[in-house]
Amino acid sequence: MKRYSIFHPLVLAFFSKSLYQDVGRNWKGVGALYLLLLMVLTWIPLLVQMQLAINGFVEDEAPSVTEQIPPIEIVNGQVSVDAPMPHVIRNPDTNAPVLVIDTTGEITSLADTEAKALLTKNTLWVEHNEFETRSYDLAGVQRFSLNKQIVRQWLEYLKWFPVVLFPLAVIFSFIYRMVLAAICGLVGLAFASMVGARLEYRTLMRLAAIAFTPTIVLSTLFTLFGVTVPYWASICILLTLVYLFFAVWANAEEEESYVPPEDDYVQLQEW
């Protein structure tokens, strides 16, 4: 009989031998439903944080830039601007030039300005890095209009980006984790041979899905709080394999010895 619910591994996967025994002996399938739940629960706070950051940028920071954007028209590759030339758009915090617009031919290169981008009569120049500047010929642009009202509308659309991203992030990360679970299932076969555990491949995939929990939860927390851990990707691989070995070892014991510790019972009741 199944002792733990699908939500218990979110905490107990960090330490509970009893949980891994229950997953190995009483749960069904390859752990797909649990992985899907884990992806949903860990992406939600990340995208909420992104949503708040985007909203803050659109409402508080962007207006000081958008107000500097003049009406710009590109017709058959030729730029026209309804503003005195040259027109400079500046960083509101540092007052440093970000974009220079000059259709008179007075400024023809980024070398003539400290800005990172330059729009001339028929070319857009952008500083890619300190060693490379890229130019984009506008000859292929038949008609294009830009002004601060249009940019404001684009920024309003940007607020919906996390909502659109959420299902895509969940789906692709779920597929990625399922592929990893399949690979870890093969590693689990070697672990099972080492400790004498008689486990099916799908059971090992299920145990791998639970073994992912600590690294996924920790990665989410580190991202939320801006914590950087050196070599974290390598640590994640090692830590997942350690938990997978622990899970296989836990299921190598005789079935009769499987008695959930009292601490786990207490946690189960609290949940």
N, C-alpha and C positions, 0 to 999 in steps of 0.2 A: 504494500500500500504506500502510495506517495505521501511523504511526510512534510515536504516543504513546497511552498507555492512558487510560481514563476518570479515573484518579486524578492524572495529571500536571498538569492545569490548576489543581489546588488550590494549587500553588506557581508553576508556570510562567506562569499567566495574568497574573501581575503584570508580566512583562517580556519574555516570549519571542515574538519575531516568528515563529520557526519553528513554534511551537505553533499560533498562529492560522492559519498557512498550512496546516498539517496538518488542522486542524479544518475549514477551508473547502474543502479539496480532497479529503480522504480519508474524513472521517467522514460518517455517514449520518443522516437524520432531522432533527428540529428541535431537538435537544438536550434532549429531555424526560427521558431516563434520567439524563443528567448532572445536570440541575437537581434531580431527585428525590434523587440521591445527595448533592448539596451541601446540600439541606435537612435530610436525615437527619443528616449529619455535623456540621452547625452547631447543630442543635437539641439534640443529645445533651449537650454540655458545659453548655449553659444550663439544661437540665432537671435535670442532676446537681447543679448549683449550687443550684437551687431545692429539690431533694430534701434536700440537706444543711441548708439554711436551715430548712425546715419541720421536719425531725427535731430540729434544735437547739432550735427554739421549743417543740415539743411535749414534749421530754424535759427541757429545762432551765428555760424561762421560764414556760410555761403552768401547771405545777402550783401555783405560788405564787398564781395568780389563781383557778384552779378550786377550790382549798381554801376560798376565801372565799364560794363560791356556796351558799346555803342551799336546802333543798327548796322549790320554788315550784310551786303548782298554780293553774291558771286554769280555772274551771268556769263556763260560761254568762257569760263576760265579766268575772267577779269573781276578783280575785287574792287568794290566801291564801299566807302564808309562814310556815314553821316556824322563826322566829327573832325575837329582840327587835327592835322597831321604834324608830327607823329603822335599817335595815341598810345599811352602806356597804361597797362593794367598792373597794379602793384599788389604785393602781399600786404594785407591790412595790418599784420602784426609787426613786420620788419620794415615795411615800406620799400622793400627791394622789388625791382621790376620783374614781373613774371612773363608778360607777353607785350611785345611792342608791335603796333600796327602802323605801317608806313607805306602808303600807295604812291608817294611822290618820287621815290627813287633816291631819297636822301640817305636812307639806311638800307643797305643791301645785303648785310651779313651779320650774323650773331657776334662776330668779332667787333662790331661797332657798338655793341650794347652789352650790358650785364644781364639781360633777360635770358630766360631759358628757351624762349620761342619768339619767332619773328614772322609776321604775316606781311608780305609785300603785295604788289599789284597782281602777281600771278603765281606766287610760290609761298609755301609754308615751310619754314625752317624750324627744326626742333633739336635741341641738344639731347642726344641719347645718353651720353655720359661725358666725362671730362675729356675723353679722347676722340669722341665721334659725334658728328652733327649730321642729321639726316634732312634731306630736302624732299618735299612732295609737290610735284608740278600739278597745278590746279586746272590744266588745260581740259581735262576730261569732265570737269564739273559743269553741267549745263545750267543748272539753276539751284541756288541754295541761299536761304535766308537765316539770319541769326540775330537775336536781340535779347535783352535781359528778360523779357516776358517769356520767350521760348525756353531759355535756360531754366527759369523758375519752374516751368512746366515739366521739364526733364527731371529736375531735382525732386519734384513731387512724385514722379513715377519711380524714382530711385527708392523711395520709402517702401515700396512693395517688393523690393529685391529679396529680403530675407524670407518673405512669405512664399515667393516663387522658388527660392533656393531650397526650402525645407524638404519637400518631397523628393527632389533630385538628390540632395545630400543623403537622405535616409536610404533611398534605393541603391545608390552606387556604393555607399559605405557598407550596406548590408551584403551586397553581392561580393564585395572585396573581402569581407570577414568570412563569408561562407567558403570562398576559395581557400582562405588561410586555414579555416577549420578542416577542410578536406586534406590539406597538406599536413597539418598537425596530427590528423588522424593516422597518417602513415608513420609519423614520428612516434605516435602513441603505440603503434604495433611493436616497435622496437623496445619501448619502455615496458610494455606488457610482458614481452619475452624475458626482459631482464629480471622482473620481480615475480614472474610466474602467475600473472593475472590472465584469466580467460575472458577476454572482452572482445565483442564484435566491433567491426570497423565503425558502424554507425554510432555505437556507444562511445567510442573514442572521439568521434566528431562532436558528440554532445558534451563530453567532458571538456573538450577543447573550447567549445563555445563559452562554457562557464569560466574556464581558465583565462579567457580574454578579459574578464570583468575588471580585475584590479588595474591593469595597464590602461584600459579605456577610461575608467572612472578617474584615475590619477591624471591622465592626459587632459581630460576635460577640465578638471580643477586647476591644473597648471595654466591652461589657456585662459580660463576665466580670471585668474588672479595675476596673470602676466609673469609667471614663474618660468625661468629657463633652466633646464637641467642639461648639462653637457652630456653628449652621447646618449640622449634619451631614447632614440630609435633603437640603438643596440641594446640598451637596458631593457626596453620593452620586449624584445625578442627573447632575451635571457630569462626575464621574469616570467613570461608566458610559459616557456618550457619548464621552468621550475614548478609552476603551479600545475602544469599538465602531468609532470612526473608525480607530484604529490597526489593528484587525483587518481592516477593509475595505481599508485602504491596503496592508497586508501581502499581501492576496490580489489586488491589482491588478498585481503583478509577473508577468512571464512565467513559465510553468510550469517552463521549463528552469533558471531562476535559483533555484529552490527547493532549497537545500542547507542542512540544519540546521547551525547553528554548532557548533563543537567543544565549547563550554561546555555546550550543551544535550545533546550526546551523553554527556558525562561525567555530567550530572545524570540522564539516562535510565538509564545503567548503575547509578548509585547507587540508583535507585528499584527 
